[in-house]
Each structure stands twice: as C-alpha cells, then as structure tokens.
Amino acid sequence: MTPAISLLGTTALLFEAPGHCELASQQRIWALARVAERWPEVREAVPGMNNLMLVFAAPPRDLAGFEARLRAAWDGAEPLPLEGRVVELPVTYGGETGPHLQDVLDHTGLCLDELVERHTAPLYPVFALGSHPGYCYLGGMDARLATPRRAVPVLRIPGGAVSIGGAQTGVSASDGPSGWNTIGHTSIRFFDPGRSPPALLAPGDSIRFRVQAVTR
C-alpha cells in the first residue's frame, strides 16, 4: 500500500496515507507536517484525518520531484509522541441537551450507566481540526458505542454538543447542522476568535470527558 497524492487546483496538494486512520498513522502525519512546513514551496501544512494538505507559497516547478520528496519524507517519518495537553470536559448527559441519547442506547443495547462509563473511560487524542473552526476529530472511542449517523441531519445543534457518529465521538465547537447523535453537552468553548490561538485544542492534545450530571 502506497500513499496517494492529488492536486487541489493549482494552490495546494493532498497527501493521503495508506491504510486505516489509526493513532500511529496520524502521529506520522503530524511528523510529516512538521517536515513539509519548512520547505520553501509550502505556505501551510494542515493535518487531516489520515491525510495532509499542503498549501503552496508558490506551485513547485518540478511537481514530480516535489512528490518524490514528500513520499521519501513519509517513509522516514517517525510517529510523534502524544505530548500535548489533556483537557477535561464536564459533560451533562441526556435530557434536553442529549436528545439522541435514547437512540444510541437502543442501537447499542447498553444501559445508561454503562454508556456513560464507556464514554468517559478513554483518553481521546485529537487527531486533527476541521469541519468548522475549533472542531476536533478524536480517536479512541470504545467500539461498543459506535452508532450510525442519523438518516436525517439535524439543522441546528448548539456549540458544546457532545455527539456520536459512526465510530467517532466529538464536540461541536459552534452552532450548526449535524448528522451525529447528540448525547450530552459541555460548557467548554472550543473556539474564540479573540483568544490566541483561537482554537482551544490542537493535534496531539487529548480530551477526557468527565460526568457533570446524568439526566435519566
């Protein structure tokens, strides 16, 4: 299996790592970003889920040579350790702020206490930021909690909504539509344009959910 490289117009390039999106692969993506962002052709290196977008300062004159250098850097990339901050998020599960909690319970067959226990047990590494400003793509969710996305997306969920979609869990950084199953809410703000940096978390940081309350 080899990486896939494709152009995004004339101003950027997308590097897609082979295999599934796992922590070790994502740690190599972070390492590759650190290397590539120092190249004169690159204005910005943006890690995604098992991929890396490179925005050009100027399009490479020798694109084939640039791609070969990128592949070589990937082959030599050592996974970066998880050395970021651990941020605890107090979560209120269920009630008005968790309108789809019962749907997750019905799908998984878990009782409420077990669902909350399984959701709060892991340490969730931040794989990447995306979707909307400050939103964190997280790894580490217990596979027993996996629940398909909703057939009909919700037009608006509030910032701070804690949700499950497929094999992932996440927290909305701002109000907006979502196809995930909202099971609770946290008051922590993930994005503030007046803060420096405006995003609360970065790839390599981790989240731990903490029970604030459970509404049955």
Residue pairs with C-beta under 8 A, 6 or more apart in sequence:
1 18
1 19
2 18
2 71
3 15
3 16
3 17
3 18
3 71
3 74
4 15
4 16
4 18
5 13
5 14
5 15
5 16
5 67
5 70
5 71
6 13
6 14
6 16
7 13
7 14
8 14
8 53
10 56
10 59
11 55
11 56
11 59
12 53
12 54
12 55
12 56
13 53
13 54
13 56
13 66
13 67
13 70
14 51
14 52
14 53
14 54
15 32
15 51
15 52
15 53
15 54
15 70
15 74
16 50
16 51
17 25
17 28
17 29
17 50
17 51
17 52
17 74
19 25
19 50
20 50
21 49
21 50
21 127
21 139
22 139
23 125
23 127
23 139
23 140
24 79
25 50
26 47
26 49
26 50
26 125
26 127
26 128
26 139
26 203
27 79
27 80
27 81
27 82
28 74
28 77
28 78
28 79
28 80
29 47
29 48
29 50
29 51
29 52
29 128
30 47
30 80
30 203
30 204
31 77
31 78
31 79
31 80
32 45
32 52
32 70
32 73
32 74
32 77
33 45
33 46
33 47
33 52
34 45
34 80
35 73
35 77
36 42
36 45
36 52
36 54
36 70
36 73
37 44
37 45
39 69
40 57
41 56
41 57
41 58
41 59
41 60
41 66
42 54
42 55
42 56
42 57
43 55
43 56
43 57
44 54
44 55
45 52
45 53
45 54
45 55
46 52
46 53
46 54
46 55
47 127
47 128
47 203
48 128
48 130
49 127
49 128
49 130
49 137
54 70
60 66
80 204
82 125
82 204
82 206
83 204
84 126
84 201
84 202
84 203
84 204
84 205
84 206
85 201
85 205
85 206
86 123
86 205
86 206
86 207
86 208
87 188
87 200
87 201
87 205
87 206
87 207
87 208
88 207
88 208
88 209
88 210
89 162
89 171
89 186
89 188
89 207
89 208
89 209
89 210
90 186
90 187
90 188
90 210
90 211
90 212
91 120
91 162
91 184
91 185
91 186
91 209
91 210
91 211
91 212
92 98
92 184
92 185
92 186
92 212
92 213
92 214
92 215
93 101
93 112
93 116
93 119
93 162
93 183
93 184
93 211
93 213
93 214
93 215
94 101
94 112
94 183
94 184
94 214
94 215
94 216
95 215
96 215
97 158
97 161
97 182
97 184
97 185
98 162
98 182
98 183
98 184
98 185
98 215
99 182
100 150
100 163
100 181
100 182
100 183
101 112
101 115
101 181
101 182
101 183
101 184
103 147
103 150
103 181
104 110
104 115
104 145
104 147
104 164
104 181
104 183
105 111
105 112
105 115
107 147
107 148
108 115
108 144
108 145
108 146
108 147
110 118
110 144
110 145
112 214
112 216
115 145
115 183
116 211
116 214
118 142
118 144
118 145
119 141
119 142
119 145
119 169
119 183
119 209
120 208
120 209
120 210
120 211
121 142
122 140
122 141
122 142
122 208
123 140
123 206
123 207
123 208
124 138
124 139
124 140
124 141
124 169
124 206
124 207
124 208
124 209
125 138
125 139
125 140
125 204
125 205
125 206
126 136
126 137
126 138
126 201
126 202
126 203
126 204
126 205
126 206
126 207
127 136
127 137
127 138
127 139
127 203
128 136
128 137
128 203
129 135
129 136
129 137
129 199
129 201
129 202
129 203
130 137
131 137
132 172
132 173
132 174
132 176
133 173
133 174
133 191
133 198
133 199
134 173
134 174
134 190
134 191
134 198
134 199
134 200
134 201
135 170
135 171
135 172
135 173
135 190
136 170
136 171
136 173
136 190
136 201
136 207
137 168
137 170
138 168
138 169
138 170
138 207
139 168
141 164
141 167
141 168
141 169
143 167
145 164
145 169
146 164
146 166
146 167
147 164
147 165
147 166
147 181
148 166
149 165
149 166
149 179
149 180
149 181
150 179
150 180
150 181
153 177
153 178
153 179
154 177
154 178
154 179
154 182
155 177
156 175
156 176
156 177
157 163
157 172
157 175
157 176
157 177
157 178
157 182
158 172
158 175
158 185
159 172
159 173
159 174
159 175
159 189
159 190
160 171
160 172
160 185
160 186
160 187
160 188
160 189
160 190
161 171
161 172
161 178
161 182
161 184
161 185
162 169
162 170
162 171
162 182
162 183
162 184
162 185
162 186
162 209
163 169
163 170
163 171
163 172
163 178
163 180
163 181
163 182
163 183
164 180
164 181
164 183
165 178
165 179
165 180
165 181
170 180
171 186
171 188
171 190
171 207
172 178
173 189
173 190
173 191
173 199
174 190
174 191
186 209
186 212
188 200
189 200
190 199
190 200
190 201
191 198
191 199
191 200
192 198
192 200
201 207
